[in-house]
Amino acid sequence: MSAPDVNLDRQKRRHRPMLRGLWIGLAVAVGVALLWAVAAALGVQVTDAVTPASPGSV
């Protein structure tokens, strides 16, 4: 049994921010995956980007 007063335009408007958030999250995840894949293909290691601290600097 469906609800008696279904307003599809109002429901679309209310769900729009949540759907935008999902799309933004998906885009960020795809971007990170692409960056990771490119870095792996180029042979970049995480330790290449981090400089070790010298013993006297701590």
C-alpha positions as CSV (number, residue, x, y, z in Angstrom):
1,M,0.0,0.0,0.0
2,S,1.5,3.3,-1.0
3,A,1.3,6.7,0.8
4,P,-1.7,8.7,-0.2
5,D,0.1,12.0,-0.9
6,V,3.3,11.4,-2.8
7,N,5.0,14.6,-4.0
8,L,7.8,13.5,-6.2
9,D,9.2,17.0,-6.7
10,R,9.5,17.6,-3.0
11,Q,11.2,14.2,-2.5
12,K,13.7,14.9,-5.3
13,R,14.5,18.3,-3.8
14,R,15.0,16.8,-0.3
15,H,17.3,14.0,-1.5
16,R,19.4,16.2,-3.7
17,P,22.0,17.2,-1.1
18,M,22.5,13.6,0.0
19,L,22.9,12.4,-3.6
20,R,25.4,15.2,-4.3
21,G,27.4,14.1,-1.2
22,L,27.4,10.5,-2.5
23,W,28.6,11.6,-6.0
24,I,31.4,13.8,-4.4
25,G,32.5,10.9,-2.2
26,L,32.6,8.6,-5.2
27,A,34.6,11.1,-7.2
28,V,37.1,11.5,-4.4
29,A,37.5,7.7,-4.1
30,V,38.0,7.3,-7.8
31,G,40.5,10.1,-7.8
32,V,42.5,8.5,-5.0
33,A,42.4,5.1,-6.7
34,L,43.6,6.7,-10.0
35,L,46.5,8.5,-8.2
36,W,47.4,5.3,-6.4
37,A,47.4,3.3,-9.7
38,V,49.5,5.9,-11.5
39,A,52.0,6.0,-8.6
40,A,52.2,2.2,-8.6
41,A,52.7,2.2,-12.4
42,L,55.5,4.7,-12.1
43,G,57.1,2.8,-9.2
44,V,56.8,5.6,-6.6
45,Q,57.3,4.4,-3.1
46,V,55.8,6.2,-0.1
47,T,59.2,6.3,1.5
48,D,60.5,8.3,-1.5
49,A,58.3,11.2,-0.4
50,V,59.1,11.1,3.3
51,T,62.5,12.4,4.4
52,P,63.9,10.7,7.5
53,A,64.4,12.9,10.5
54,S,68.0,13.4,11.7
55,P,68.8,12.3,15.2
56,G,69.6,15.8,16.4
57,S,66.4,17.4,15.2
58,V,64.1,15.8,17.6
